[in-house]
Every structure is written in structure tokens, then in C-alpha cells.
Amino acid sequence: MVRLSVFEAFVSEGCMSFERVKDIQTKEDLADFVGELREGLVLNPDDWENPDLERFLAAMEAWIRSIDMYAKNSGDSDVTSPSWSTFAKILCASKVYE
């Protein structure tokens, strides 16, 4: 059985596929991803734990503040180095993080 990382399970369950987030390498990729998030919110708002801007930004702030612990627990050290993919992970996590 393949064991998913915490983030892989998190995004597979609450956002998009892990591969989609992992493949973001450029600002254009990130812009497309943000558009997909927006479309997902419009089409399926009940899938979002944080469907309004205030809650989304609060979750984003909380996830950014806990990113070092997430990296330690998941082994995903990529999040400690800023990249377009890391920002996509932050956006994705903000959708469901409490």
C-alpha cells in the first residue's frame, strides 16, 4: 500500500490532486491554479471549509505560521523554500485549514 504524505492526503481530500500542486513551476502555472481554485469555489462552495475571504485569509495566515511544523511532520522540506509550488500549497491549504 502506498503511504501518502500529510499534504498529499490533505490536497487529495480537500483541494486538488497532489500532482497538480507539485507540477506548479511558473507564475503562469500558479495563475492557472488560482483560476482553478476560484472555479472550484464557484461550482462547489460546500467543499471549502473557508469559503469567504476573511476565513480563507485567516487559514492562510495560520498555515503559513505552522509551515515549519508541517515540514517537520511531513518531510516536505520544499515548503520552507519559497517557490510557485509552495505558494500553491499555501493557497490549497487555506481552503480547508482550521
N, C-alpha and C positions, 0 to 999 in steps of 0.2 A: 504494500500500500504506500502511495506517495504521500509524504507529510508536507503540508503547505506551511509556509512561514505565517506568522501572525498577520502581516499585511496582505499576503496572498489570499488568505482566508477572508480577511476583512473586506478587500475590494471585490472578491468573487461574490461575496454575500451581499455587500451593501453598495457597490458602486458599479464598476465595470470589470472586465477581465484583467487579471494581473498583467498579462502580456500587453494589453493596451497601454497601461500606465508605464510599464517597463520600456516600451518602444519609443517613448517620447524623448526626442533628442534635440529638437529645434524649437524656436519660438512659433513657427508655423504649426508644428505638431501640437504644441501646447494650446495654441489658439483653436485648433480643430477640437481638441479635447474639451476645452471650456465650452465651445458650442454644443458638443455632445452632452455635457453636463446640463446646460441650460435647456436643451431639448428634452432631456430626461425629466427634469423638474416640471416642465410644462405638461408633458404627457403622463407622468406618474408621480405627482406630488406626494402621494401617500408612501412612496418608497424612501422618502427623505425624513430622517429624524430631525433635521434642521432646515425646514423649508422656507423660512423667512430670513432676510438679510441679517437681522440682529443675532439670531440664534446661530446662523452659519458663521458669522464673523467671530462670535464668542467661542464656538467649537474650533475654528481655525486657530485662534489665539491659544486655546488650551492645548491643542495638538502640537503646535509649534513649541510651546513651553515644555512639553513632555517628550519631545522628539529624541532627546538623548537616552531616556529610559526605554523608549520604543526600540531604538537602535540596539541597546544593550540586550533587551529581552528577545528580539527577533533575529539579531545577527545582520540586520540590514544596515550596514555602515554607510551605504550610499546616501542616506538621508542627512548625514552630518556634513556633507559637501554640497553646497548649492548647485543645482542643475535644473534644467527644464523638467526633467523627470521627477526630481524632488518636489518641485512646486506642484506638479500634477498630483503627487501623493498627498500633499498638504490639502489641496482642493478636494480630493476624493475623500480623505478622512473627515474633512469638515462637514461633509454631507451627513455623516452618521455618528460622529464622535460625541460623547456626552461628558 
